[in-house]
Amino acid sequence: MTAADKQDVVDRLFAERCSCVIRYGDEVRSFHERGVRDLYRLLRDDPAFLRGAFVADKVVGKGAAALMILGGVEALFAEVVSRPALELLDGAGVHAEWGAVVPHVINRAGTGICPVERLCAPCATAAECLPRIEAFLQRSDAIEPSNPIEHE
């Protein structure tokens, strides 16, 4: 994938106001849900699309980073990335670029640490994060039938 291809994915992230845009080969998909739901669904239902993919994401915390690592994502651009996510990505050899690094991702209300970031904090590996993410999504009834994905 060329630098121009990657820039096109990043540009699409902002132009379409998506939460995440992923390119695998010549296929580009846009996602719109908050949090880690889209990445989790992809890992569960279409893991081949993540293997070797380039991801452009608005906010990447440790949970999202873990899902990307488990899916075999090759490279990432994050508008905002947490320091714990960067450490996990670096340890797994995933190339990451970013706009800003923050100590941790905050929750939607802006009142504290994101619950998935908090759950994954003690985990040393991406594999350790997965059952915590699954349990969180199941508890919050966040796992629904797959939403339509925009394809290019």
DRENMIFI-579328 format. One line per 4 residues: for each residue x, y, z of N, C-alpha, C. Coordinates in steps of 0.2 Angstrom, whole numbers, plus 5000, padded with zeros to 4 digits. Atoms other than C-alpha are relative to their C-alpha. Layout:
! residues N
X:Y:Z:X:Y:Z:X:Y:Z | ...;
//
This chain:
! residues 152
5004:4994:5000:5000:5000:5000:5005:5006:5000 | 4996:4994:5001:5007:5017:4995:4998:5005:5005 | 5001:4995:4995:5008:5032:5006:4994:5004:4998 | 5006:4997:5002:4995:5040:4995:4993:4996:5001;
5006:5004:4998:4983:5025:4998:4998:5001:5007 | 5001:4999:4993:4985:5027:5016:4997:5007:5002 | 5003:4993:4999:4982:5046:5015:4993:5000:4998 | 5007:5000:5002:4966:5043:5006:4996:4997:5005;
5004:5003:4995:4960:5032:5020:4999:5005:5006 | 5001:4995:4994:4964:5045:5033:4996:5006:4998 | 5004:4994:5003:4956:5059:5022:4993:4998:5000 | 5007:5002:5000:4940:5048:5021:4998:5000:5007;
5002:5000:4993:4940:5046:5040:4997:5007:5002 | 5002:4993:4998:4938:5065:5042:4994:5002:4995 | 5005:4998:5005:4928:5068:5026:4993:4997:5002 | 5007:5004:4998:4914:5055:5031:4998:5000:5007;
5002:5000:4993:4915:5058:5049:4999:4994:5003 | 5001:5007:4998:4917:5040:5052:5004:4999:5007 | 4997:5002:4994:4923:5032:5068:5007:4997:4998 | 4994:5004:5002:4935:5021:5058:4999:4998:4993;
5000:5002:5007:4940:5017:5040:5006:4995:5000 | 4995:5005:5000:4949:5001:5036:5001:4998:4992 | 4998:5002:5007:4958:4997:5019:5004:4993:5001 | 4996:5006:5001:4963:4979:5015:5000:4999:4992;
4999:5001:5008:4970:4977:4997:4996:5006:4997 | 5004:4995:5003:4958:4987:4986:4994:5002:5003 | 5007:4999:4997:4943:4986:4997:5001:5005:5006 | 5000:4995:4995:4939:5001:5009:4993:5000:5003;
5006:5000:4997:4926:5000:5022:5000:5006:5006 | 5001:4995:4995:4919:5014:5033:4996:4997:5006 | 5004:5002:4994:4912:5011:5051:4998:5006:5004 | 5003:4994:4996:4902:5023:5062:4998:4999:5007;
5002:5001:4993:4899:5015:5079:5005:5002:5004 | 4995:4998:4995:4907:5021:5094:5004:4994:5004 | 4996:5005:4996:4920:5012:5105:5003:4994:4995 | 4997:5005:5003:4926:4995:5100:4996:4995:4996;
5005:5004:5003:4910:4987:5093:5002:4998:4993 | 4999:5001:5007:4915:4988:5075:5006:4995:4999 | 4994:5004:5001:4932:4981:5077:4999:4993:5003 | 5001:5007:4998:4926:4967:5088:4996:4996:4995;
5004:5004:5005:4913:4962:5075:5004:4998:4995 | 4995:5002:5005:4926:4962:5062:5004:4994:5002 | 4996:5005:4998:4937:4951:5072:4996:4994:5001 | 5004:5006:4999:4923:4939:5076:4997:4997:4993;
5004:5002:5006:4914:4939:5059:5004:5000:4993 | 4996:4999:5006:4927:4944:5046:5007:5001:5001 | 4993:4999:4998:4945:4942:5053:5004:5001:4994 | 4995:5000:5005:4953:4940:5036:5000:5007:4997;
5000:4993:5002:4948:4958:5032:5005:5004:5004 | 4996:4996:4996:4959:4964:5046:5008:4998:4999 | 4993:5002:5001:4975:4954:5042:5003:5003:4995 | 4996:4996:5005:4987:4965:5034:4997:5007:4999;
5004:4994:5002:4975:4980:5034:5003:5006:5003 | 4998:4994:4998:4978:4998:5036:4994:5003:5003 | 5006:4997:4997:4966:5007:5049:5002:5007:5001 | 5000:4993:4998:4962:5025:5051:4994:5001:5005;
5005:5000:4994:4953:5028:5068:5000:5007:5003 | 5001:4994:4997:4947:5043:5077:5004:5000:5007 | 4997:5001:4993:4952:5037:5095:5001:4993:5001 | 4998:5006:4999:4962:5022:5099:5003:4999:5007;
4998:5002:4993:4963:5015:5117:5003:4993:5000 | 4997:5007:5000:4971:4999:5123:4996:4995:4998 | 5005:5005:5003:4955:4989:5119:5000:5000:4993 | 5000:5000:5008:4955:4994:5101:5006:4998:4998;
4994:5002:5002:4973:4992:5100:5001:4992:5000 | 5000:5007:4999:4971:4974:5106:4997:4997:4995 | 5004:5003:5005:4958:4970:5094:5003:5000:4993 | 4996:4999:5006:4969:4977:5080:5005:4995:4999;
4995:5005:5000:4983:4966:5085:4998:4993:4999 | 5003:5006:5001:4973:4951:5087:4998:4998:4993 | 5002:5001:5007:4966:4954:5069:5006:5000:4995 | 4994:5000:5004:4984:4956:5062:5000:5006:4996;
4999:4994:5003:4982:4974:5057:5008:5002:4999 | 4993:4998:5001:4998:4980:5049:5002:5007:5002 | 4998:4993:4998:4998:4999:5052:4993:5004:5001 | 5005:4996:4997:4987:5012:5060:5001:5007:5000;
4999:4992:4998:4984:5031:5060:4994:5001:5005 | 5005:4998:4995:4974:5037:5075:5001:5008:5001 | 5000:4993:4999:4969:5055:5077:5002:5001:5007 | 4998:5000:4993:4970:5052:5096:5002:4993:5002;
4998:5007:4998:4979:5037:5104:5003:5000:5007 | 4998:5000:4993:4982:5032:5122:5007:4997:5001 | 4993:5003:4999:5000:5029:5129:4999:4992:5001 | 5001:5008:5000:4994:5011:5134:4999:4997:4994;
5001:5003:5006:4988:5008:5117:5006:5000:4996 | 4994:4999:5004:5004:5014:5109:5005:4994:5002 | 4996:5005:4997:5014:5002:5121:4998:4993:4997 | 5002:5007:5002:5004:4987:5116:5001:4999:4992;
4998:5001:5008:5005:4991:5097:5007:5000:4999 | 4993:5000:5001:5023:4994:5098:5003:4993:5002 | 4998:5006:4997:5026:4978:5108:4998:4994:4995 | 5003:5004:5005:5016:4969:5094:5003:5001:4993;
4997:4998:5006:5026:4977:5080:4995:5003:4995 | 5005:4996:5004:5011:4987:5073:5002:5007:4999 | 4998:4993:5001:5017:5003:5065:4994:5005:5001 | 5005:4995:4998:5007:5018:5072:5002:5007:4999;
5000:4993:5001:5005:5036:5067:4994:5003:5004 | 5005:4997:4996:4995:5048:5077:5000:5008:4999 | 5000:4993:4999:4989:5066:5079:5002:5002:5007 | 4998:4999:4993:4990:5066:5098:5000:4994:5004;
4999:5005:4995:4995:5055:5112:4997:5002:5007 | 5003:4999:4994:4985:5055:5128:5001:4995:5005 | 4998:5005:4995:4988:5047:5145:4995:4994:5000 | 5005:5005:5000:4971:5037:5143:4994:5003:4996;
5006:4998:5003:4955:5038:5133:4995:5001:5005 | 5005:4999:4995:4941:5046:5143:4993:4998:4997 | 5007:5003:5002:4923:5040:5143:4996:5006:4997 | 5004:4996:5004:4909:5048:5133:4998:5006:5004;
5003:4994:4996:4903:5059:5147:5006:5005:5002 | 4994:4996:4999:4921:5066:5149:5002:5000:5008 | 4999:4999:4992:4921:5062:5168:5005:4995:5003 | 4995:5005:4997:4934:5048:5169:5003:4996:4994;
4997:5005:5005:4943:5034:5160:4995:4996:4997 | 5004:5004:5004:4935:5025:5146:4999:4993:5004 | 5000:5007:4996:4928:5008:5154:5004:4995:4996 | 4996:5006:5003:4936:4997:5141:5008:5002:5001;
4993:4999:4999:4953:5006:5143:5001:4998:5008 | 4999:5002:4993:4951:5004:5162:5000:4992:5001 | 5001:5007:4999:4946:4985:5160:5007:4997:4997 | 4994:5003:5003:4962:4982:5149:5006:5002:5003;
4994:4997:4996:4974:4992:5160:5005:4995:5002 | 4995:5005:4997:4981:4977:5169:5003:4995:4995 | 4998:5006:5004:4983:4966:5154:5007:5002:4996 | 4994:5000:5003:5000:4963:5147:5000:4999:4992;
5000:5002:5007:4995:4956:5130:4993:5002:4997 | 5007:4999:5004:4981:4959:5117:4996:4994:5002 | 5004:5006:4998:4975:4941:5121:4997:5000:5006 | 5003:4999:4993:4972:4945:5139:4995:5005:5000;
5006:4995:5000:4961:4960:5134:4994:4997:4997 | 5006:5002:5003:4949:4950:5123:4995:4998:5004 | 5006:5002:4996:4939:4941:5136:4997:5006:5004 | 5003:4995:4996:4937:4957:5146:4996:5005:4995;
5004:4997:5005:4931:4966:5130:4994:4997:4999 | 5006:5004:5001:4919:4952:5126:4995:5001:5006 | 5004:5000:4994:4912:4952:5144:4997:5007:5000 | 5003:4994:5000:4910:4971:5143:4994:5001:4995;
5005:4999:5005:4901:4971:5127:4994:4996:5001 | 5005:5004:4999:4890:4957:5132:4995:5003:5006 | 5004:4997:4994:4885:4966:5149:4997:5006:4997 | 5003:4994:5002:4881:4982:5140:4995:4999:4994;
5004:5001:5005:4871:4973:5127:5002:5003:4993 | 4997:4997:5006:4882:4981:5114:5001:4996:4994 | 5000:5005:5006:4883:4966:5103:4994:4999:4997 | 5006:5001:5004:4869:4967:5090:5002:4997:4994;
4999:5003:5007:4867:4959:5073:5004:5005:4996 | 4996:4996:5003:4880:4966:5062:4996:5006:4996 | 5003:4995:5003:4876:4983:5055:5003:5000:4992 | 4997:5000:5007:4878:4986:5036:5006:5004:5000;
4994:4997:5001:4895:4991:5031:5001:5003:4994 | 4999:4996:5006:4899:5004:5018:5006:4997:4996 | 4994:5003:5004:4910:4996:5004:5001:5005:4995 | 4998:4996:5006:4919:5005:4991:5001:4995:4994;
//
